[in-house]
Amino acid sequence: MPLLFSYGTLQHADVQLATFGRTLRGHSDELAGFEQALVRIDDTQLVASSGTTHHLNVAFNGRHDSRVSGTVFEITDAELAAADRYEERAAYQRRTVTLASGKQAWVYVHAGSARL
């Protein structure tokens, strides 16, 4: 089953219920060599539904002391597809990363971000 690392809204129970039809169980992990950034959201419907004009993003900086905290979840392939649909509304794309724990996981980054 795929692993999904979330540093943002997919950690919230209400978003999980709306996206996956259930709440997820996960554990804390970190994305090393990255820092948090904000991305402006121009989609008025998404702004209205999320209540915010900016969403979290991660940017690679390569520094060993820089980490983004989040939660890693084990999900099904169908749930990964549902996460793709949820994140594409905000122009995020799925990328594979290695977490601080050494696990390989998917993470979403804004499509306009620098390459990972």
C-alpha positions as CSV (number, residue, x, y, z in Angstrom):
1,M,0.0,0.0,0.0
2,P,1.3,3.5,-0.8
3,L,2.5,5.9,1.8
4,L,1.4,9.5,1.7
5,F,3.2,12.3,3.6
6,S,1.0,15.3,4.5
7,Y,2.3,18.6,5.9
8,G,-1.1,20.4,5.3
9,T,-4.8,19.9,5.0
10,L,-4.8,16.2,4.4
11,Q,-3.9,15.8,8.1
12,H,-7.3,17.3,9.1
13,A,-10.1,14.8,9.9
14,D,-12.8,16.8,8.1
15,V,-10.7,16.9,4.9
16,Q,-10.0,13.1,5.2
17,L,-13.7,12.3,5.6
18,A,-14.6,14.4,2.6
19,T,-11.7,13.0,0.5
20,F,-11.5,9.4,1.6
21,G,-14.8,8.7,3.4
22,R,-12.9,7.8,6.6
23,T,-10.3,9.3,8.9
24,L,-6.7,8.1,8.4
25,R,-4.3,6.7,11.0
26,G,-0.8,7.8,10.6
27,H,2.4,8.7,12.5
28,S,4.7,11.7,12.6
29,D,7.6,12.0,10.3
30,E,9.7,14.7,8.7
31,L,10.8,15.8,5.3
32,A,14.5,16.6,5.6
33,G,16.2,19.2,3.4
34,F,12.9,21.1,2.8
35,E,11.2,24.2,4.2
36,Q,7.7,25.4,4.3
37,A,6.4,28.1,1.9
38,L,3.1,29.6,1.0
39,V,1.4,29.4,-2.4
40,R,-1.4,31.9,-3.4
41,I,-4.6,30.1,-4.5
42,D,-6.4,31.9,-7.4
43,D,-9.3,29.5,-7.7
44,T,-12.2,31.4,-6.1
45,Q,-14.2,28.2,-5.4
46,L,-11.3,26.6,-3.6
47,V,-10.7,29.8,-1.6
48,A,-14.3,29.8,-0.6
49,S,-14.3,26.1,0.4
50,S,-11.0,26.2,2.2
51,G,-11.4,29.6,3.8
52,T,-7.9,30.7,2.9
53,T,-6.2,32.4,0.0
54,H,-2.8,30.6,0.5
55,H,-1.9,27.0,1.0
56,L,1.2,25.4,2.5
57,N,3.9,24.2,0.2
58,V,7.3,22.7,0.6
59,A,10.5,23.9,-1.1
60,F,13.7,22.0,-1.4
61,N,16.7,23.8,0.1
62,G,19.1,20.9,0.7
63,R,20.0,21.9,4.2
64,H,20.4,19.0,6.6
65,D,19.1,21.1,9.5
66,S,15.9,22.1,7.7
67,R,12.8,19.9,8.1
68,V,9.1,20.0,7.5
69,S,7.0,18.1,10.1
70,G,3.9,16.2,9.1
71,T,2.2,12.9,9.1
72,V,2.7,9.8,7.0
73,F,-0.4,7.7,6.2
74,E,-0.7,4.2,4.7
75,I,-3.5,4.5,2.1
76,T,-5.0,2.4,-0.7
77,D,-4.4,3.0,-4.4
78,A,-8.0,4.3,-4.7
79,E,-7.4,6.7,-1.8
80,L,-4.2,7.9,-3.6
81,A,-6.3,8.7,-6.7
82,A,-8.8,10.6,-4.5
83,A,-5.9,12.6,-3.0
84,D,-4.8,13.4,-6.5
85,R,-8.2,14.8,-7.4
86,Y,-8.3,16.8,-4.1
87,E,-4.8,18.3,-4.6
88,E,-5.1,19.0,-8.3
89,R,-7.7,21.6,-7.6
90,A,-4.9,23.7,-6.0
91,A,-2.5,22.9,-8.8
92,Y,-0.4,20.5,-6.7
93,Q,1.4,17.5,-8.2
94,R,2.5,14.3,-6.5
95,R,6.2,13.5,-6.1
96,T,8.1,10.7,-4.4
97,V,10.4,11.6,-1.5
98,T,12.5,9.9,1.2
99,L,11.4,10.9,4.7
100,A,13.6,11.4,7.7
101,S,12.6,7.9,8.8
102,G,14.0,6.5,5.5
103,K,10.6,5.6,4.2
104,Q,9.6,6.4,0.6
105,A,6.4,8.3,0.4
106,W,4.3,10.4,-1.9
107,V,4.0,14.2,-1.2
108,Y,2.2,17.0,-3.0
109,V,4.0,20.1,-4.0
110,H,2.7,23.1,-6.0
111,A,3.2,22.7,-9.7
112,G,4.9,26.1,-9.9
113,S,7.5,25.1,-7.3
114,A,11.2,24.4,-8.1
115,R,12.0,20.8,-8.9
116,L,12.5,18.5,-5.9
